[in-house]
């Protein structure tokens, strides 16, 4: 049945071509028959390659749509060189100022500027093969399904990697939870941890205020369990006020103590050392893993998007099918050397 439909489609296209070129019925049959001999990547139609530029644009748009929190940081895209390295000229210390100067001549100083340079990370998807038989016997939907899953996996990897880059390490930038004992919720963690309390968020607010961090554009990223702990600690009135700031488009669930709260399945994990050390999600889990929330002000973090590429190898002679893969270069950092404007709220162990 599929072959009959394919032949009818090709005869129809042939008739159109014959009309345009001034040919008759025989020309239509010949043209349609010729079209039937062309290899198909879409059942019953002409072969069609992925429009790479469009897919690369979709990858970028999907990255921000799936992880809106990544946009709540300083955008350093303009400083990316050759799609791989960020190079930012940064002004040195501002000159001093004296009121009612009495000593002359004044001391002459010179501003020393510095260059900040760092390589951005490369996230690549494993190549996926779609056998030739699938392109003929199934449908174009399989290719769409495969590439959609590929993009989703890359988005998650890029988001977790960025969170790692944004997470502080200095003891002065880490707070510990102080609530009642709850079971550890990270996959490999065992024992109990202190839950997240409203008072822990209040401490973060106080620290930002002491550090003279702007009050606007403050964010708090929580995993699902820590978000549940936080909302359970709210009174009915606090919960009402919290939800008044709900913004579905930007992924904001509410606002508490000046922080716009965002929730995702995974955020960050730290060790249980006296000064907790952050851990990549790609590393094996540990019984002592502690979940963490990240608090920041928009101008205190930076993101930079480099190359975004989509690759296709159609009708590969050695694999007898089509192969697809993709690449994203995305990097970021804490902008200030002293780390101000960023805090991690790490679970504390509980007996």
C-alpha positions as CSV (number, residue, x, y, z in Angstrom):
1,X,0.0,0.0,0.0
2,X,2.9,2.4,0.9
3,X,4.5,1.7,-2.5
4,X,1.3,2.4,-4.3
5,X,0.9,5.7,-2.4
6,X,4.5,6.6,-3.1
7,X,4.0,5.9,-6.8
8,X,0.8,8.0,-6.9
9,X,2.6,10.9,-5.2
10,X,5.5,10.8,-7.6
11,X,3.1,10.6,-10.7
12,X,1.4,13.7,-9.3
13,X,4.7,15.6,-9.0
14,X,5.6,14.4,-12.5
15,X,2.3,15.8,-13.8
16,X,3.1,19.2,-12.3
17,X,6.6,19.1,-13.8
18,X,5.2,18.1,-17.2
19,X,2.7,21.0,-17.1
20,X,5.3,23.5,-16.2
21,X,7.7,22.3,-19.0
22,X,4.9,21.9,-21.6
23,X,5.0,18.1,-21.7
24,X,2.1,15.8,-22.1
25,X,0.8,12.7,-20.4
26,X,3.7,10.6,-21.4
27,X,6.1,13.2,-20.0
28,X,4.2,13.0,-16.7
29,X,4.5,9.2,-16.5
30,X,8.2,9.3,-17.4
31,X,8.9,12.0,-14.8
32,X,6.9,10.2,-12.1
33,X,8.7,7.0,-12.8
34,X,12.0,8.7,-12.6
35,X,11.1,10.2,-9.2
36,X,10.3,6.7,-8.0
37,X,13.9,5.6,-8.7
38,X,15.3,8.3,-6.3
39,X,16.2,7.0,-2.8
40,X,13.7,8.1,-0.2
41,X,14.4,9.4,3.3
42,X,10.7,10.1,3.8
43,X,8.2,7.4,2.9
44,X,6.5,8.3,-0.4
45,X,8.3,11.5,-1.1
46,X,11.6,13.1,-2.3
47,X,14.7,12.6,-0.1
48,X,15.0,15.4,2.5
49,X,18.1,16.2,4.6
50,X,17.8,18.1,7.9
51,X,18.2,21.9,7.4
52,X,21.2,22.2,9.7
53,X,21.0,25.9,10.2
54,X,17.4,25.6,11.4
55,X,18.2,22.8,13.7
56,X,21.1,24.7,15.2
57,X,18.8,27.6,15.9
58,X,16.2,25.3,17.4
59,X,19.0,23.8,19.7
60,X,19.8,27.3,21.1
61,X,16.1,28.3,21.6
62,X,15.4,24.9,23.2
63,X,18.3,25.3,25.6
64,X,17.0,28.6,27.0
65,X,13.4,27.4,27.0
66,X,14.2,24.2,28.9
67,X,16.4,26.0,31.4
68,X,15.2,29.5,31.7
69,X,17.4,30.0,34.8
70,X,20.5,30.1,32.6
71,X,19.3,33.4,31.2
72,X,19.4,35.0,34.7
73,X,23.1,35.9,34.4
74,X,25.3,38.3,32.7
75,X,25.4,37.5,28.9
76,X,29.1,37.3,27.8
77,X,28.3,35.9,24.3
78,X,29.9,38.9,22.7
79,X,33.3,38.1,24.2
80,X,33.5,34.5,22.8
81,X,36.4,34.1,20.4
82,X,36.3,31.5,17.6
83,X,33.3,29.9,19.4
84,X,35.6,28.4,22.1
85,X,37.2,30.9,24.4
86,X,35.9,33.9,26.4
87,X,38.2,36.9,26.5
88,X,37.0,39.9,28.6
89,X,39.0,43.0,29.2
90,X,38.3,44.1,32.8
91,X,39.0,47.5,34.3
92,X,41.3,47.7,37.3
93,X,40.6,49.6,40.5
94,X,39.0,53.0,40.3
95,X,41.1,56.0,41.3
96,X,40.9,57.3,44.8
97,X,39.0,60.4,45.8
98,X,39.9,63.0,48.5
99,X,37.6,65.6,50.0
100,X,39.2,69.0,50.7
101,X,42.6,67.9,49.6
102,X,45.4,69.7,51.5
103,X,48.5,67.9,50.3
104,X,49.9,68.9,46.9
105,X,51.1,67.6,44.5
106,X,48.6,64.8,44.6
107,X,50.0,61.2,44.2
108,X,49.8,60.0,40.6
109,X,48.4,56.5,40.2
110,X,47.9,54.3,37.1
111,X,45.1,51.9,36.6
112,X,46.1,48.4,35.9
113,X,43.6,46.6,33.7
114,X,43.5,42.8,33.4
115,X,42.2,40.3,30.9
116,X,40.0,37.5,31.9
117,X,40.2,34.5,29.6
118,X,38.7,31.1,30.0
119,X,37.8,28.2,27.8
120,X,34.1,27.3,27.6
121,X,32.9,23.7,27.9
122,X,32.0,21.5,25.0
123,X,28.9,19.3,25.4
124,X,28.6,16.7,22.6
125,X,25.9,14.1,22.0
126,X,26.9,10.5,21.0
127,X,26.3,9.9,17.3
128,X,23.0,8.1,16.6
129,X,22.5,5.8,13.7
130,X,19.1,5.5,12.0
131,X,19.3,2.4,9.7
132,X,18.2,2.8,6.1
133,X,15.3,0.4,6.6
134,X,13.9,2.7,9.3
135,X,13.8,5.7,7.0
136,X,11.9,3.7,4.4
137,X,9.7,1.4,6.4
138,X,8.9,3.5,9.4
139,X,8.6,7.2,8.9
140,X,10.3,10.6,9.3
141,X,9.0,10.6,12.9
142,X,11.8,8.3,14.1
143,X,14.4,10.8,13.0
144,X,12.4,13.6,14.8
145,X,12.1,11.5,17.9
146,X,15.8,10.6,18.0
147,X,17.0,14.1,17.5
148,X,14.5,15.5,20.1
149,X,15.8,13.0,22.7
150,X,19.4,14.0,21.8
151,X,18.7,17.7,22.3
152,X,16.9,17.0,25.7
153,X,19.9,15.0,26.9
154,X,22.3,17.8,25.9
155,X,20.2,20.5,27.5
156,X,20.3,18.6,30.9
157,X,24.0,18.0,30.6
158,X,24.6,21.7,29.7
159,X,22.4,22.9,32.6
160,X,24.1,20.7,35.2
161,X,27.5,21.6,34.0
162,X,26.7,25.4,34.2
163,X,25.4,24.9,37.7
164,X,28.7,23.3,38.6
165,X,30.6,26.3,37.1
166,X,28.4,28.7,39.1
167,X,28.6,27.0,42.4
168,X,31.0,28.5,45.0
169,X,33.8,26.7,46.8
170,X,35.1,29.2,49.4
171,X,33.9,28.6,53.0
172,X,32.7,32.2,53.2
173,X,30.3,31.5,50.3
174,X,28.7,28.4,51.8
175,X,25.9,28.2,54.3
176,X,24.5,25.0,55.9
177,X,20.9,24.0,56.4
178,X,19.6,24.1,60.0
179,X,16.2,22.3,60.0
180,X,14.9,19.1,61.5
181,X,16.3,15.7,60.4
182,X,15.0,14.3,57.2
183,X,16.2,11.3,55.1
184,X,18.9,12.1,52.6
185,X,17.3,12.3,49.1
186,X,20.3,12.1,46.7
187,X,20.5,8.8,44.9
188,X,23.6,7.4,46.7
189,X,23.3,9.3,49.9
190,X,22.5,7.6,53.2
191,X,21.5,8.7,56.7
192,X,19.8,12.0,57.6
193,X,20.3,15.6,56.7
194,X,19.0,18.8,58.2
195,X,16.1,20.2,56.2
196,X,16.0,23.6,54.5
197,X,14.3,26.3,56.6
198,X,13.0,29.8,55.9
199,X,15.7,31.0,58.3
200,X,18.4,29.6,56.0
201,X,17.1,31.8,53.2
202,X,16.9,34.8,55.5
203,X,20.6,34.2,56.3
204,X,21.4,34.3,52.6
205,X,19.5,37.6,52.2
206,X,21.4,39.1,55.2
207,X,24.7,38.0,53.7
208,X,23.9,39.6,50.3
209,X,22.8,42.8,52.1
210,X,26.1,42.9,54.1
211,X,28.0,42.4,50.8
212,X,26.2,45.3,49.2
213,X,24.7,43.1,46.5
214,X,21.9,44.8,44.5
215,X,18.5,43.8,45.9
216,X,17.0,43.4,42.4
217,X,17.3,40.2,40.3
218,X,18.2,37.8,43.1
219,X,17.5,34.1,42.4
220,X,17.4,30.9,44.4
221,X,17.6,27.5,42.6
222,X,16.3,24.5,44.5
223,X,15.9,20.8,43.8
224,X,12.4,19.3,44.2
225,X,13.0,18.0,47.8
226,X,14.5,21.2,49.1
227,X,11.7,23.2,47.5
228,X,9.2,21.0,49.2
229,X,11.0,21.5,52.6
230,X,11.0,25.3,52.1
231,X,7.3,25.6,51.2
232,X,6.4,23.3,54.1
233,X,8.1,25.7,56.5
234,X,5.8,28.6,55.3
235,X,2.7,29.8,57.1
236,X,-0.5,30.2,55.0
237,X,0.1,34.0,54.7
238,X,3.8,33.5,53.7
239,X,2.7,30.9,51.1
240,X,0.1,33.3,49.7
241,X,2.7,36.1,49.4
242,X,5.2,33.7,47.9
243,X,2.9,32.5,45.2
244,X,1.9,36.1,44.2
245,X,5.2,36.3,42.3
246,X,4.5,33.2,40.3
247,X,5.8,33.6,36.7
248,X,5.3,30.5,34.6
249,X,7.1,31.9,31.5
250,X,10.4,32.4,33.3
251,X,10.1,29.4,35.6
252,X,9.6,31.5,38.8
253,X,7.5,29.7,41.3
254,X,7.5,32.5,43.9
255,X,9.5,35.0,45.9
256,X,10.8,34.8,49.4
257,X,13.1,37.3,51.2
258,X,13.8,39.0,47.9
259,X,14.8,35.8,46.0
260,X,12.9,34.6,42.9
261,X,12.6,30.8,43.5
262,X,13.2,28.3,40.8
263,X,12.9,24.6,41.1
264,X,14.4,21.7,39.0
265,X,14.9,18.0,39.5
266,X,18.7,18.3,40.2
267,X,20.7,21.3,41.3
268,X,24.1,20.7,43.0
269,X,25.8,18.3,45.4
270,X,28.7,18.8,47.8
271,X,30.8,16.6,50.1
272,X,30.3,16.5,53.8
273,X,33.8,18.0,54.6
274,X,34.1,20.9,57.1
275,X,34.3,23.1,54.0
276,X,32.1,21.2,51.6
277,X,33.6,20.6,48.1
278,X,31.3,20.7,45.1
279,X,30.9,17.5,43.0
280,X,30.2,16.9,39.3
281,X,27.1,14.9,38.6
282,X,29.1,12.8,36.1
283,X,31.1,11.4,39.1
284,X,29.8,8.3,41.0
285,X,27.5,9.1,43.9
286,X,28.7,8.8,47.5
287,X,26.9,8.0,50.8
288,X,28.0,11.4,52.2
289,X,26.6,13.5,49.3
290,X,24.7,16.6,50.4
291,X,22.2,18.4,48.2
292,X,22.6,22.1,47.8
293,X,20.7,25.2,46.7
294,X,22.4,28.0,44.8
295,X,21.5,31.7,45.5
296,X,22.8,34.5,43.2
297,X,22.3,38.0,41.9
298,X,22.1,38.3,38.1
299,X,25.2,40.4,37.7
300,X,27.3,38.1,39.9
301,X,27.2,35.2,37.4
302,X,28.2,34.9,33.8
303,X,27.2,32.7,30.9
304,X,28.8,32.5,27.4
305,X,27.4,30.5,24.4
306,X,29.9,29.6,21.7
307,X,29.5,27.2,18.8
308,X,26.3,25.3,18.3
309,X,26.6,22.6,15.6
310,X,24.4,19.9,14.2
311,X,26.0,17.1,12.2
312,X,24.6,14.7,9.7
313,X,26.1,11.9,7.7
314,X,23.5,10.7,5.3
315,X,23.5,7.2,3.7
316,X,26.8,6.3,5.3
317,X,28.3,3.4,3.3
318,X,29.8,1.7,6.4
319,X,26.8,1.9,8.7
320,X,24.0,1.6,6.0
321,X,22.0,4.5,7.3
322,X,22.0,8.1,8.5
323,X,24.1,9.3,11.4
324,X,23.3,12.4,13.5
325,X,25.1,14.2,16.3
326,X,25.3,17.7,17.9
327,X,27.6,19.9,19.8
328,X,27.1,22.9,22.2
329,X,29.9,25.1,23.6
330,X,28.6,26.8,26.8
331,X,30.6,28.2,29.6
332,X,30.3,30.4,32.7
333,X,31.8,31.5,35.9
334,X,31.4,33.5,39.1
335,X,32.2,37.0,38.0
336,X,33.8,38.5,41.2
337,X,37.1,37.2,42.5
338,X,35.7,37.4,46.1
339,X,32.6,35.4,45.1
340,X,30.2,38.0,46.5
341,X,26.7,37.8,45.1
342,X,26.7,34.0,45.1
343,X,26.0,31.5,47.9
344,X,25.5,27.8,48.2
345,X,23.1,26.5,50.9
346,X,24.4,23.0,51.5
347,X,22.6,20.3,53.6
348,X,24.2,19.6,56.9
349,X,24.4,16.1,58.3
350,X,22.0,15.2,61.1
351,X,22.5,12.5,63.7
